[in-house]
């Protein structure tokens, strides 16, 4: 059961990458996409973590609500 849940989580996360247009915007360059994610992780390890999370959460919710993604 855990394997199925993990697979679903990975598929959903991949869907978010696609909805954010990162595949198209990077020319499906997976090194660039990983670099973006590594940069975001580094940002979250630094100062201002909570403020950055709040900003990104608002942007994400706005994108979902407005249908501007996908």
PQR file of N, CA, C, O and H, with PARSE charges and radii, in Angstrom:
ATOM      1  N   UNK A   1       0.821  -1.195   0.000 -0.4000 1.5000
ATOM      2  CA  UNK A   1       0.000   0.000   0.000 -0.0000 2.0000
ATOM      3  C   UNK A   1       0.868   1.264   0.000  0.5500 1.7000
ATOM      4  O   UNK A   1       0.552   2.221  -0.707 -0.5500 1.4000
ATOM      5  N   UNK A   2       1.954   1.284   0.778 -0.4000 1.5000
ATOM      6  CA  UNK A   2       2.822   2.457   0.829 -0.0000 2.0000
ATOM      7  C   UNK A   2       3.442   2.753  -0.533  0.5500 1.7000
ATOM      8  O   UNK A   2       3.617   3.915  -0.901 -0.5500 1.4000
ATOM      9  H   UNK A   2       2.211   0.507   1.352  0.4000 1.0000
ATOM     10  N   UNK A   3       3.768   1.718  -1.268 -0.4000 1.5000
ATOM     11  CA  UNK A   3       4.368   1.906  -2.589 -0.0000 2.0000
ATOM     12  C   UNK A   3       3.379   2.595  -3.525  0.5500 1.7000
ATOM     13  O   UNK A   3       3.765   3.465  -4.305 -0.5500 1.4000
ATOM     14  H   UNK A   3       3.626   0.774  -0.970  0.4000 1.0000
ATOM     15  N   UNK A   4       2.119   2.215  -3.451 -0.4000 1.5000
ATOM     16  CA  UNK A   4       1.081   2.821  -4.285 -0.0000 2.0000
ATOM     17  C   UNK A   4       0.896   4.303  -3.925  0.5500 1.7000
ATOM     18  O   UNK A   4       0.741   5.147  -4.807 -0.5500 1.4000
ATOM     19  H   UNK A   4       1.804   1.508  -2.817  0.4000 1.0000
ATOM     20  N   UNK A   5       0.913   4.607  -2.627 -0.4000 1.5000
ATOM     21  CA  UNK A   5       0.780   5.992  -2.176 -0.0000 2.0000
ATOM     22  C   UNK A   5       1.962   6.830  -2.646  0.5500 1.7000
ATOM     23  O   UNK A   5       1.784   7.972  -3.069 -0.5500 1.4000
ATOM     24  H   UNK A   5       1.039   3.922  -1.910  0.4000 1.0000
ATOM     25  N   UNK A   6       3.160   6.274  -2.576 -0.4000 1.5000
ATOM     26  CA  UNK A   6       4.370   6.976  -3.022 -0.0000 2.0000
ATOM     27  C   UNK A   6       4.301   7.228  -4.530  0.5500 1.7000
ATOM     28  O   UNK A   6       4.643   8.315  -4.994 -0.5500 1.4000
ATOM     29  H   UNK A   6       3.305   5.346  -2.232  0.4000 1.0000
ATOM     30  N   UNK A   7       3.866   6.238  -5.281 -0.4000 1.5000
ATOM     31  CA  UNK A   7       3.728   6.394  -6.726 -0.0000 2.0000
ATOM     32  C   UNK A   7       2.738   7.499  -7.051  0.5500 1.7000
ATOM     33  O   UNK A   7       2.996   8.326  -7.925 -0.5500 1.4000
ATOM     34  H   UNK A   7       3.589   5.354  -4.903  0.4000 1.0000
ATOM     35  N   UNK A   8       1.622   7.521  -6.366 -0.4000 1.5000
ATOM     36  CA  UNK A   8       0.615   8.566  -6.592 -0.0000 2.0000
ATOM     37  C   UNK A   8       1.187   9.948  -6.269  0.5500 1.7000
ATOM     38  O   UNK A   8       0.961  10.906  -7.009 -0.5500 1.4000
ATOM     39  H   UNK A   8       1.412   6.849  -5.656  0.4000 1.0000
ATOM     40  N   UNK A   9       1.927  10.048  -5.163 -0.4000 1.5000
ATOM     41  CA  UNK A   9       2.532  11.317  -4.781 -0.0000 2.0000
ATOM     42  C   UNK A   9       3.501  11.805  -5.863  0.5500 1.7000
ATOM     43  O   UNK A   9       3.490  12.984  -6.216 -0.5500 1.4000
ATOM     44  H   UNK A   9       2.111   9.270  -4.562  0.4000 1.0000
ATOM     45  N   UNK A  10       4.324  10.919  -6.382 -0.4000 1.5000
ATOM     46  CA  UNK A  10       5.289  11.295  -7.414 -0.0000 2.0000
ATOM     47  C   UNK A  10       4.590  11.733  -8.699  0.5500 1.7000
ATOM     48  O   UNK A  10       5.022  12.685  -9.349 -0.5500 1.4000
ATOM     49  H   UNK A  10       4.332   9.961  -6.095  0.4000 1.0000
ATOM     50  N   UNK A  11       3.523  11.049  -9.062 -0.4000 1.5000
ATOM     51  CA  UNK A  11       2.759  11.428 -10.253 -0.0000 2.0000
ATOM     52  C   UNK A  11       2.139  12.807 -10.058  0.5500 1.7000
ATOM     53  O   UNK A  11       2.171  13.634 -10.969 -0.5500 1.4000
ATOM     54  H   UNK A  11       3.171  10.275  -8.534  0.4000 1.0000
ATOM     55  N   UNK A  12       1.578  13.060  -8.887 -0.4000 1.5000
ATOM     56  CA  UNK A  12       0.969  14.360  -8.610 -0.0000 2.0000
ATOM     57  C   UNK A  12       2.005  15.477  -8.640  0.5500 1.7000
ATOM     58  O   UNK A  12       1.742  16.555  -9.173 -0.5500 1.4000
ATOM     59  H   UNK A  12       1.552  12.388  -8.147  0.4000 1.0000
ATOM     60  N   UNK A  13       3.184  15.226  -8.069 -0.4000 1.5000
ATOM     61  CA  UNK A  13       4.242  16.239  -8.083 -0.0000 2.0000
ATOM     62  C   UNK A  13       4.725  16.509  -9.505  0.5500 1.7000
ATOM     63  O   UNK A  13       4.994  17.656  -9.863 -0.5500 1.4000
ATOM     64  H   UNK A  13       3.398  14.351  -7.635  0.4000 1.0000
ATOM     65  N   UNK A  14       4.835  15.467 -10.308 -0.4000 1.5000
ATOM     66  CA  UNK A  14       5.184  15.652 -11.718 -0.0000 2.0000
ATOM     67  C   UNK A  14       4.131  16.471 -12.438  0.5500 1.7000
ATOM     68  O   UNK A  14       4.453  17.275 -13.312 -0.5500 1.4000
ATOM     69  H   UNK A  14       4.617  14.535 -10.017  0.4000 1.0000
ATOM     70  N   UNK A  15       2.866  16.267 -12.070 -0.4000 1.5000
ATOM     71  CA  UNK A  15       1.787  17.053 -12.646 -0.0000 2.0000
ATOM     72  C   UNK A  15       1.922  18.530 -12.320  0.5500 1.7000
ATOM     73  O   UNK A  15       1.608  19.381 -13.151 -0.5500 1.4000
ATOM     74  H   UNK A  15       2.605  15.613 -11.360  0.4000 1.0000
ATOM     75  N   UNK A  16       2.389  18.842 -11.110 -0.4000 1.5000
ATOM     76  CA  UNK A  16       2.590  20.241 -10.741 -0.0000 2.0000
ATOM     77  C   UNK A  16       3.703  20.877 -11.569  0.5500 1.7000
ATOM     78  O   UNK A  16       3.607  22.039 -11.964 -0.5500 1.4000
ATOM     79  H   UNK A  16       2.644  18.150 -10.434  0.4000 1.0000
ATOM     80  N   UNK A  17       4.752  20.112 -11.827 -0.4000 1.5000
ATOM     81  CA  UNK A  17       5.838  20.612 -12.679 -0.0000 2.0000
ATOM     82  C   UNK A  17       5.280  20.934 -14.066  0.5500 1.7000
ATOM     83  O   UNK A  17       5.611  21.966 -14.649 -0.5500 1.4000
ATOM     84  H   UNK A  17       4.830  19.168 -11.506  0.4000 1.0000
ATOM     85  N   UNK A  18       4.444  20.059 -14.580 -0.4000 1.5000
ATOM     86  CA  UNK A  18       3.835  20.273 -15.899 -0.0000 2.0000
ATOM     87  C   UNK A  18       2.879  21.468 -15.865  0.5500 1.7000
ATOM     88  O   UNK A  18       2.895  22.291 -16.781 -0.5500 1.4000
ATOM     89  H   UNK A  18       4.174  19.221 -14.106  0.4000 1.0000
ATOM     90  N   UNK A  19       2.050  21.575 -14.828 -0.4000 1.5000
ATOM     91  CA  UNK A  19       1.085  22.670 -14.733 -0.0000 2.0000
ATOM     92  C   UNK A  19       1.763  24.024 -14.628  0.5500 1.7000
ATOM     93  O   UNK A  19       1.220  25.032 -15.081 -0.5500 1.4000
ATOM     94  H   UNK A  19       2.037  20.907 -14.084  0.4000 1.0000
ATOM     95  N   UNK A  20       2.940  24.053 -14.036 -0.4000 1.5000
ATOM     96  CA  UNK A  20       3.691  25.305 -13.925 -0.0000 2.0000
ATOM     97  C   UNK A  20       4.396  25.656 -15.233  0.5500 1.7000
ATOM     98  O   UNK A  20       5.122  26.647 -15.299 -0.5500 1.4000
ATOM     99  H   UNK A  20       3.382  23.234 -13.668  0.4000 1.0000
ATOM    100  N   UNK A  21       4.188  24.854 -16.267 -0.4000 1.5000
ATOM    101  CA  UNK A  21       4.801  25.043 -17.589 -0.0000 2.0000
ATOM    102  C   UNK A  21       6.324  24.913 -17.571  0.5500 1.7000
ATOM    103  O   UNK A  21       6.997  25.396 -18.482 -0.5500 1.4000
ATOM    104  H   UNK A  21       3.598  24.048 -16.214  0.4000 1.0000
ATOM    105  N   UNK A  22       6.867  24.267 -16.548 -0.4000 1.5000
ATOM    106  CA  UNK A  22       8.320  24.147 -16.471 -0.0000 2.0000
ATOM    107  C   UNK A  22       8.878  23.227 -17.545  0.5500 1.7000
ATOM    108  O   UNK A  22      10.016  23.408 -17.977 -0.5500 1.4000
ATOM    109  H   UNK A  22       6.321  23.875 -15.809  0.4000 1.0000
ATOM    110  N   UNK A  23       8.116  22.264 -17.976 -0.4000 1.5000
ATOM    111  CA  UNK A  23       8.603  21.362 -19.025 -0.0000 2.0000
ATOM    112  C   UNK A  23       8.786  22.144 -20.319  0.5500 1.7000
ATOM    113  O   UNK A  23       9.837  22.079 -20.958 -0.5500 1.4000
ATOM    114  H   UNK A  23       7.191  22.117 -17.626  0.4000 1.0000
ATOM    115  N   UNK A  24       7.754  22.878 -20.690 -0.4000 1.5000
ATOM    116  CA  UNK A  24       7.824  23.668 -21.921 -0.0000 2.0000
ATOM    117  C   UNK A  24       8.840  24.804 -21.802  0.5500 1.7000
ATOM    118  O   UNK A  24       9.644  25.015 -22.711 -0.5500 1.4000
ATOM    119  H   UNK A  24       6.901  22.931 -20.171  0.4000 1.0000
ATOM    120  N   UNK A  25       8.808  25.531 -20.694 -0.4000 1.5000
ATOM    121  CA  UNK A  25       9.687  26.693 -20.537 -0.0000 2.0000
ATOM    122  C   UNK A  25      11.161  26.329 -20.513  0.5500 1.7000
ATOM    123  O   UNK A  25      12.008  27.149 -20.867 -0.5500 1.4000
ATOM    124  H   UNK A  25       8.155  25.360 -19.956  0.4000 1.0000
ATOM    125  N   UNK A  26      11.480  25.098 -20.095 -0.4000 1.5000
ATOM    126  CA  UNK A  26      12.882  24.671 -20.041 -0.0000 2.0000
ATOM    127  C   UNK A  26      13.269  23.794 -21.218  0.5500 1.7000
ATOM    128  O   UNK A  26      14.406  23.330 -21.298 -0.5500 1.4000
ATOM    129  H   UNK A  26      10.792  24.432 -19.807  0.4000 1.0000
ATOM    130  N   UNK A  27      12.336  23.560 -22.135 -0.4000 1.5000
ATOM    131  CA  UNK A  27      12.623  22.660 -23.246 -0.0000 2.0000
ATOM    132  C   UNK A  27      12.822  21.230 -22.755  0.5500 1.7000
ATOM    133  O   UNK A  27      13.593  20.467 -23.336 -0.5500 1.4000
ATOM    134  H   UNK A  27      11.412  23.936 -22.070  0.4000 1.0000
ATOM    135  N   UNK A  28      12.114  20.873 -21.671 -0.4000 1.5000
ATOM    136  CA  UNK A  28      12.204  19.542 -21.065 -0.0000 2.0000
ATOM    137  C   UNK A  28      13.631  19.215 -20.650  0.5500 1.7000
ATOM    138  O   UNK A  28      14.057  18.062 -20.711 -0.5500 1.4000
ATOM    139  H   UNK A  28      11.487  21.493 -21.199  0.4000 1.0000
ATOM    140  N   UNK A  29      14.368  20.245 -20.226 -0.4000 1.5000
ATOM    141  CA  UNK A  29      15.738  20.063 -19.745 -0.0000 2.0000
ATOM    142  C   UNK A  29      15.671  19.719 -18.260  0.5500 1.7000
ATOM    143  O   UNK A  29      15.479  20.597 -17.419 -0.5500 1.4000
ATOM    144  H   UNK A  29      14.021  21.182 -20.177  0.4000 1.0000
ATOM    145  N   UNK A  30      15.827  18.472 -17.956 -0.4000 1.5000
ATOM    146  CA  UNK A  30      15.639  17.996 -16.583 -0.0000 2.0000
ATOM    147  C   UNK A  30      16.701  18.516 -15.640  0.5500 1.7000
ATOM    148  O   UNK A  30      16.451  18.650 -14.442 -0.5500 1.4000
ATOM    149  H   UNK A  30      15.983  17.759 -18.639  0.4000 1.0000
ATOM    150  N   UNK A  31      17.890  18.812 -16.161 -0.4000 1.5000
ATOM    151  CA  UNK A  31      18.931  19.412 -15.313 -0.0000 2.0000
ATOM    152  C   UNK A  31      18.495  20.809 -14.873  0.5500 1.7000
ATOM    153  O   UNK A  31      18.724  21.199 -13.728 -0.5500 1.4000
ATOM    154  H   UNK A  31      18.093  18.703 -17.134  0.4000 1.0000
ATOM    155  N   UNK A  32      17.879  21.551 -15.764 -0.4000 1.5000
ATOM    156  CA  UNK A  32      17.397  22.886 -15.416 -0.0000 2.0000
ATOM    157  C   UNK A  32      16.262  22.783 -14.396  0.5500 1.7000
ATOM    158  O   UNK A  32      16.241  23.527 -13.416 -0.5500 1.4000
ATOM    159  H   UNK A  32      17.693  21.235 -16.694  0.4000 1.0000
ATOM    160  N   UNK A  33      15.323  21.869 -14.619 -0.4000 1.5000
ATOM    161  CA  UNK A  33      14.207  21.699 -13.685 -0.0000 2.0000
ATOM    162  C   UNK A  33      14.731  21.300 -12.311  0.5500 1.7000
ATOM    163  O   UNK A  33      14.286  21.845 -11.301 -0.5500 1.4000
ATOM    164  H   UNK A  33      15.339  21.264 -15.415  0.4000 1.0000
ATOM    165  N   UNK A  34      15.660  20.368 -12.257 -0.4000 1.5000
ATOM    166  CA  UNK A  34      16.241  19.984 -10.979 -0.0000 2.0000
ATOM    167  C   UNK A  34      16.974  21.169 -10.345  0.5500 1.7000
ATOM    168  O   UNK A  34      16.893  21.377  -9.135 -0.5500 1.4000
ATOM    169  H   UNK A  34      16.022  19.925 -13.078  0.4000 1.0000
ATOM    170  N   UNK A  35      17.683  21.935 -11.158 -0.4000 1.5000
ATOM    171  CA  UNK A  35      18.374  23.120 -10.646 -0.0000 2.0000
ATOM    172  C   UNK A  35      17.406  24.115 -10.012  0.5500 1.7000
ATOM    173  O   UNK A  35      17.695  24.695  -8.965 -0.5500 1.4000
ATOM    174  H   UNK A  35      17.749  21.766 -12.141  0.4000 1.0000
ATOM    175  N   UNK A  36      16.253  24.306 -10.655 -0.4000 1.5000
ATOM    176  CA  UNK A  36      15.229  25.188 -10.083 -0.0000 2.0000
ATOM    177  C   UNK A  36      14.757  24.673  -8.726  0.5500 1.7000
ATOM    178  O   UNK A  36      14.609  25.444  -7.778 -0.5500 1.4000
ATOM    179  H   UNK A  36      16.018  23.835 -11.505  0.4000 1.0000
ATOM    180  N   UNK A  37      14.525  23.383  -8.643 -0.4000 1.5000
ATOM    181  CA  UNK A  37      14.052  22.786  -7.394 -0.0000 2.0000
ATOM    182  C   UNK A  37      15.130  22.839  -6.311  0.5500 1.7000
ATOM    183  O   UNK A  37      14.822  23.090  -5.146 -0.5500 1.4000
ATOM    184  H   UNK A  37      14.645  22.757  -9.413  0.4000 1.0000
ATOM    185  N   UNK A  38      16.382  22.606  -6.685 -0.4000 1.5000
ATOM    186  CA  UNK A  38      17.491  22.690  -5.727 -0.0000 2.0000
ATOM    187  C   UNK A  38      17.622  24.124  -5.216  0.5500 1.7000
ATOM    188  O   UNK A  38      17.865  24.345  -4.030 -0.5500 1.4000
ATOM    189  H   UNK A  38      16.632  22.402  -7.631  0.4000 1.0000
ATOM    190  N   UNK A  39      17.460  25.089  -6.106 -0.4000 1.5000
ATOM    191  CA  UNK A  39      17.515  26.500  -5.716 -0.0000 2.0000
ATOM    192  C   UNK A  39      16.390  26.838  -4.737  0.5500 1.7000
ATOM    193  O   UNK A  39      16.608  27.548  -3.755 -0.5500 1.4000
ATOM    194  H   UNK A  39      17.261  24.910  -7.070  0.4000 1.0000
ATOM    195  N   UNK A  40      15.194  26.332  -5.006 -0.4000 1.5000
ATOM    196  CA  UNK A  40      14.068  26.563  -4.098 -0.0000 2.0000
ATOM    197  C   UNK A  40      14.353  25.930  -2.736  0.5500 1.7000
ATOM    198  O   UNK A  40      14.069  26.536  -1.703 -0.5500 1.4000
ATOM    199  H   UNK A  40      15.016  25.755  -5.803  0.4000 1.0000
ATOM    200  N   UNK A  41      14.908  24.723  -2.723 -0.4000 1.5000
ATOM    201  CA  UNK A  41      15.232  24.058  -1.463 -0.0000 2.0000
ATOM    202  C   UNK A  41      16.280  24.849  -0.688  0.5500 1.7000
ATOM    203  O   UNK A  41      16.180  24.973   0.533 -0.5500 1.4000
ATOM    204  H   UNK A  41      15.139  24.230  -3.562  0.4000 1.0000
ATOM    205  N   UNK A  42      17.276  25.379  -1.375 -0.4000 1.5000
ATOM    206  CA  UNK A  42      18.300  26.189  -0.709 -0.0000 2.0000
ATOM    207  C   UNK A  42      17.678  27.445  -0.114  0.5500 1.7000
ATOM    208  O   UNK A  42      18.042  27.859   0.987 -0.5500 1.4000
ATOM    209  H   UNK A  42      17.358  25.278  -2.366  0.4000 1.0000
ATOM    210  N   UNK A  43      16.754  28.045  -0.828 -0.4000 1.5000
ATOM    211  CA  UNK A  43      16.056  29.225  -0.326 -0.0000 2.0000
ATOM    212  C   UNK A  43      15.307  28.888   0.959  0.5500 1.7000
ATOM    213  O   UNK A  43      15.299  29.677   1.904 -0.5500 1.4000
ATOM    214  H   UNK A  43      16.458  27.709  -1.722  0.4000 1.0000
ATOM    215  N   UNK A  44      14.682  27.721   0.992 -0.4000 1.5000
ATOM    216  CA  UNK A  44      13.917  27.324   2.170 -0.0000 2.0000
ATOM    217  C   UNK A  44      14.804  26.948   3.357  0.5500 1.7000
ATOM    218  O   UNK A  44      14.337  26.897   4.495 -0.5500 1.4000
ATOM    219  H   UNK A  44      14.688  27.080   0.224  0.4000 1.0000
ATOM    220  N   UNK A  45      16.070  26.689   3.091 -0.4000 1.5000
ATOM    221  CA  UNK A  45      17.003  26.395   4.181 -0.0000 2.0000
ATOM    222  C   UNK A  45      17.580  27.669   4.783  0.5500 1.7000
ATOM    223  O   UNK A  45      18.198  27.633   5.847 -0.5500 1.4000
ATOM    224  H   UNK A  45      16.449  26.730   2.167  0.4000 1.0000
ATOM    225  N   UNK A  46      17.381  28.786   4.109 -0.4000 1.5000
ATOM    226  CA  UNK A  46      17.960  30.042   4.558 -0.0000 2.0000
ATOM    227  C   UNK A  46      17.014  30.861   5.420  0.5500 1.7000
ATOM    228  O   UNK A  46      15.944  30.406   5.826 -0.5500 1.4000
ATOM    229  H   UNK A  46      16.879  28.815   3.245  0.4000 1.0000
ATOM    230  N   UNK A  47      17.447  32.073   5.681 -0.4000 1.5000
ATOM    231  CA  UNK A  47      16.617  32.997   6.448 -0.0000 2.0000
ATOM    232  C   UNK A  47      15.408  33.399   5.610  0.5500 1.7000
ATOM    233  O   UNK A  47      15.462  33.390   4.380 -0.5500 1.4000
ATOM    234  H   UNK A  47      18.317  32.442   5.351  0.4000 1.0000
ATOM    235  N   UNK A  48      14.340  33.745   6.274 -0.4000 1.5000
ATOM    236  CA  UNK A  48      13.145  34.163   5.565 -0.0000 2.0000
ATOM    237  C   UNK A  48      12.305  33.011   5.053  0.5500 1.7000
ATOM    238  O   UNK A  48      11.453  33.193   4.184 -0.5500 1.4000
ATOM    239  H   UNK A  48      14.296  33.753   7.273  0.4000 1.0000
ATOM    240  N   UNK A  49      12.543  31.827   5.591 -0.4000 1.5000
ATOM    241  CA  UNK A  49      11.817  30.632   5.142 -0.0000 2.0000
ATOM    242  C   UNK A  49      10.308  30.805   5.210  0.5500 1.7000
ATOM    243  O   UNK A  49       9.599  30.535   4.240 -0.5500 1.4000
ATOM    244  H   UNK A  49      13.235  31.679   6.298  0.4000 1.0000
ATOM    245  N   UNK A  50       9.823  31.254   6.357 -0.4000 1.5000
ATOM    246  CA  UNK A  50       8.373  31.371   6.540 -0.0000 2.0000
ATOM    247  C   UNK A  50       7.763  32.393   5.593  0.5500 1.7000
ATOM    248  O   UNK A  50       6.677  32.175   5.056 -0.5500 1.4000
ATOM    249  H   UNK A  50      10.399  31.473   7.145  0.4000 1.0000
ATOM    250  N   UNK A  51       8.459  33.511   5.384 -0.4000 1.5000
ATOM    251  CA  UNK A  51       7.954  34.525   4.460 -0.0000 2.0000
ATOM    252  C   UNK A  51       7.904  33.987   3.027  0.5500 1.7000
ATOM    253  O   UNK A  51       6.945  34.239   2.298 -0.5500 1.4000
ATOM    254  H   UNK A  51       9.342  33.688   5.819  0.4000 1.0000
ATOM    255  N   UNK A  52       8.931  33.255   2.633 -0.4000 1.5000
ATOM    256  CA  UNK A  52       8.989  32.690   1.283 -0.0000 2.0000
ATOM    257  C   UNK A  52       7.883  31.654   1.102  0.5500 1.7000
ATOM    258  O   UNK A  52       7.221  31.618   0.065 -0.5500 1.4000
ATOM    259  H   UNK A  52       9.711  33.051   3.226  0.4000 1.0000
ATOM    260  N   UNK A  53       7.686  30.812   2.117 -0.4000 1.5000
ATOM    261  CA  UNK A  53       6.619  29.817   2.043 -0.0000 2.0000
ATOM    262  C   UNK A  53       5.259  30.504   1.897  0.5500 1.7000
ATOM    263  O   UNK A  53       4.420  30.071   1.107 -0.5500 1.4000
ATOM    264  H   UNK A  53       8.224  30.841   2.960  0.4000 1.0000
ATOM    265  N   UNK A  54       5.052  31.569   2.659 -0.4000 1.5000
ATOM    266  CA  UNK A  54       3.784  32.281   2.594 -0.0000 2.0000
ATOM    267  C   UNK A  54       3.571  32.883   1.201  0.5500 1.7000
ATOM    268  O   UNK A  54       2.473  32.806   0.652 -0.5500 1.4000
ATOM    269  H   UNK A  54       5.734  31.920   3.300  0.4000 1.0000
ATOM    270  N   UNK A  55       4.617  33.478   0.636 -0.4000 1.5000
ATOM    271  CA  UNK A  55       4.528  34.066  -0.705 -0.0000 2.0000
ATOM    272  C   UNK A  55       4.224  32.992  -1.745  0.5500 1.7000
ATOM    273  O   UNK A  55       3.319  33.155  -2.564 -0.5500 1.4000
ATOM    274  H   UNK A  55       5.510  33.540   1.082  0.4000 1.0000
ATOM    275  N   UNK A  56       4.974  31.904  -1.714 -0.4000 1.5000
ATOM    276  CA  UNK A  56       4.774  30.839  -2.700 -0.0000 2.0000
ATOM    277  C   UNK A  56       3.422  30.171  -2.535  0.5500 1.7000
ATOM    278  O   UNK A  56       2.790  29.793  -3.522 -0.5500 1.4000
ATOM    279  H   UNK A  56       5.710  31.772  -1.050  0.4000 1.0000
ATOM    280  N   UNK A  57       2.965  30.020  -1.278 -0.4000 1.5000
ATOM    281  CA  UNK A  57       1.651  29.425  -1.033 -0.0000 2.0000
ATOM    282  C   UNK A  57       0.547  30.308  -1.632  0.5500 1.7000
ATOM    283  O   UNK A  57      -0.375  29.805  -2.275 -0.5500 1.4000
ATOM    284  H   UNK A  57       3.478  30.327  -0.476  0.4000 1.0000
ATOM    285  N   UNK A  58       0.646  31.618  -1.417 -0.4000 1.5000
ATOM    286  CA  UNK A  58      -0.348  32.542  -1.982 -0.0000 2.0000
ATOM    287  C   UNK A  58      -0.350  32.479  -3.503  0.5500 1.7000
ATOM    288  O   UNK A  58      -1.410  32.425  -4.128 -0.5500 1.4000
ATOM    289  H   UNK A  58       1.395  32.027  -0.894  0.4000 1.0000
ATOM    290  N   UNK A  59       0.839  32.486  -4.095 -0.4000 1.5000
ATOM    291  CA  UNK A  59       0.926  32.412  -5.558 -0.0000 2.0000
ATOM    292  C   UNK A  59       0.345  31.109  -6.078  0.5500 1.7000
ATOM    293  O   UNK A  59      -0.368  31.100  -7.081 -0.5500 1.4000
ATOM    294  H   UNK A  59       1.700  32.529  -3.587  0.4000 1.0000
ATOM    295  N   UNK A  60       0.646  30.016  -5.404 -0.4000 1.5000
ATOM    296  CA  UNK A  60       0.127  28.717  -5.822 -0.0000 2.0000
ATOM    297  C   UNK A  60      -1.385  28.646  -5.713  0.5500 1.7000
ATOM    298  O   UNK A  60      -2.054  28.157  -6.624 -0.5500 1.4000
ATOM    299  H   UNK A  60       1.226  30.024  -4.589  0.4000 1.0000
ATOM    300  N   UNK A  61      -1.927  29.133  -4.601 -0.4000 1.5000
ATOM    301  CA  UNK A  61      -3.382  29.125  -4.435 -0.0000 2.0000
ATOM    302  C   UNK A  61      -4.052  30.011  -5.469  0.5500 1.7000
ATOM    303  O   UNK A  61      -5.096  29.657  -6.018 -0.5500 1.4000
ATOM    304  H   UNK A  61      -1.383  29.530  -3.862  0.4000 1.0000
ATOM    305  N   UNK A  62      -3.451  31.161  -5.733 -0.4000 1.5000
ATOM    306  CA  UNK A  62      -4.003  32.068  -6.745 -0.0000 2.0000
ATOM    307  C   UNK A  62      -3.984  31.412  -8.119  0.5500 1.7000
ATOM    308  O   UNK A  62      -4.940  31.542  -8.884 -0.5500 1.4000
ATOM    309  H   UNK A  62      -2.604  31.448  -5.287  0.4000 1.0000
ATOM    310  N   UNK A  63      -2.911  30.714  -8.432 -0.4000 1.5000
ATOM    311  CA  UNK A  63      -2.808  30.028  -9.719 -0.0000 2.0000
ATOM    312  C   UNK A  63      -3.868  28.922  -9.837  0.5500 1.7000
ATOM    313  O   UNK A  63      -4.500  28.775 -10.883 -0.5500 1.4000
ATOM    314  H   UNK A  63      -2.135  30.609  -7.811  0.4000 1.0000
ATOM    315  N   UNK A  64      -4.057  28.153  -8.771 -0.4000 1.5000
ATOM    316  CA  UNK A  64      -5.100  27.116  -8.796 -0.0000 2.0000
ATOM    317  C   UNK A  64      -6.479  27.747  -8.957  0.5500 1.7000
ATOM    318  O   UNK A  64      -7.283  27.295  -9.772 -0.5500 1.4000
ATOM    319  H   UNK A  64      -3.544  28.272  -7.921  0.4000 1.0000
ATOM    320  N   UNK A  65      -6.751  28.797  -8.176 -0.4000 1.5000
ATOM    321  CA  UNK A  65      -8.081  29.424  -8.176 -0.0000 2.0000
ATOM    322  C   UNK A  65      -8.410  30.113  -9.504  0.5500 1.7000
ATOM    323  O   UNK A  65      -9.555  30.092  -9.957 -0.5500 1.4000
ATOM    324  H   UNK A  65      -6.098  29.165  -7.514  0.4000 1.0000
ATOM    325  N   UNK A  66      -7.397  30.722 -10.120 -0.4000 1.5000
ATOM    326  CA  UNK A  66      -7.644  31.457 -11.353 -0.0000 2.0000
ATOM    327  C   UNK A  66      -7.628  30.564 -12.589  0.5500 1.7000
ATOM    328  O   UNK A  66      -8.061  30.975 -13.666 -0.5500 1.4000
ATOM    329  H   UNK A  66      -6.467  30.740  -9.752  0.4000 1.0000
ATOM    330  N   UNK A  67      -7.136  29.358 -12.431 -0.4000 1.5000
ATOM    331  CA  UNK A  67      -7.029  28.452 -13.568 -0.0000 2.0000
ATOM    332  C   UNK A  67      -5.914  28.844 -14.521  0.5500 1.7000
ATOM    333  O   UNK A  67      -5.886  28.390 -15.665 -0.5500 1.4000
ATOM    334  H   UNK A  67      -6.785  29.024 -11.557  0.4000 1.0000
ATOM    335  N   UNK A  68      -4.981  29.695 -14.056 -0.4000 1.5000
ATOM    336  CA  UNK A  68      -3.900  30.147 -14.932 -0.0000 2.0000
ATOM    337  C   UNK A  68      -2.850  29.088 -15.183  0.5500 1.7000
ATOM    338  O   UNK A  68      -1.962  29.269 -16.016 -0.5500 1.4000
ATOM    339  H   UNK A  68      -5.003  30.064 -13.127  0.4000 1.0000
ATOM    340  N   UNK A  69      -2.948  27.972 -14.456 -0.4000 1.5000
ATOM    341  CA  UNK A  69      -1.996  26.891 -14.669 -0.0000 2.0000
ATOM    342  C   UNK A  69      -2.683  25.757 -15.420  0.5500 1.7000
ATOM    343  O   UNK A  69      -3.905  25.610 -15.395 -0.5500 1.4000
ATOM    344  H   UNK A  69      -3.669  27.825 -13.778  0.4000 1.0000
ATOM    345  N   UNK A  70      -1.863  24.973 -16.079 -0.4000 1.5000
ATOM    346  CA  UNK A  70      -2.389  23.784 -16.753 -0.0000 2.0000
ATOM    347  C   UNK A  70      -3.124  24.125 -17.921  0.5500 1.7000
ATOM    348  O   UNK A  70      -3.636  23.241 -18.608 -0.5500 1.4000
ATOM    349  H   UNK A  70      -0.870  25.092 -16.100  0.4000 1.0000
TER
END
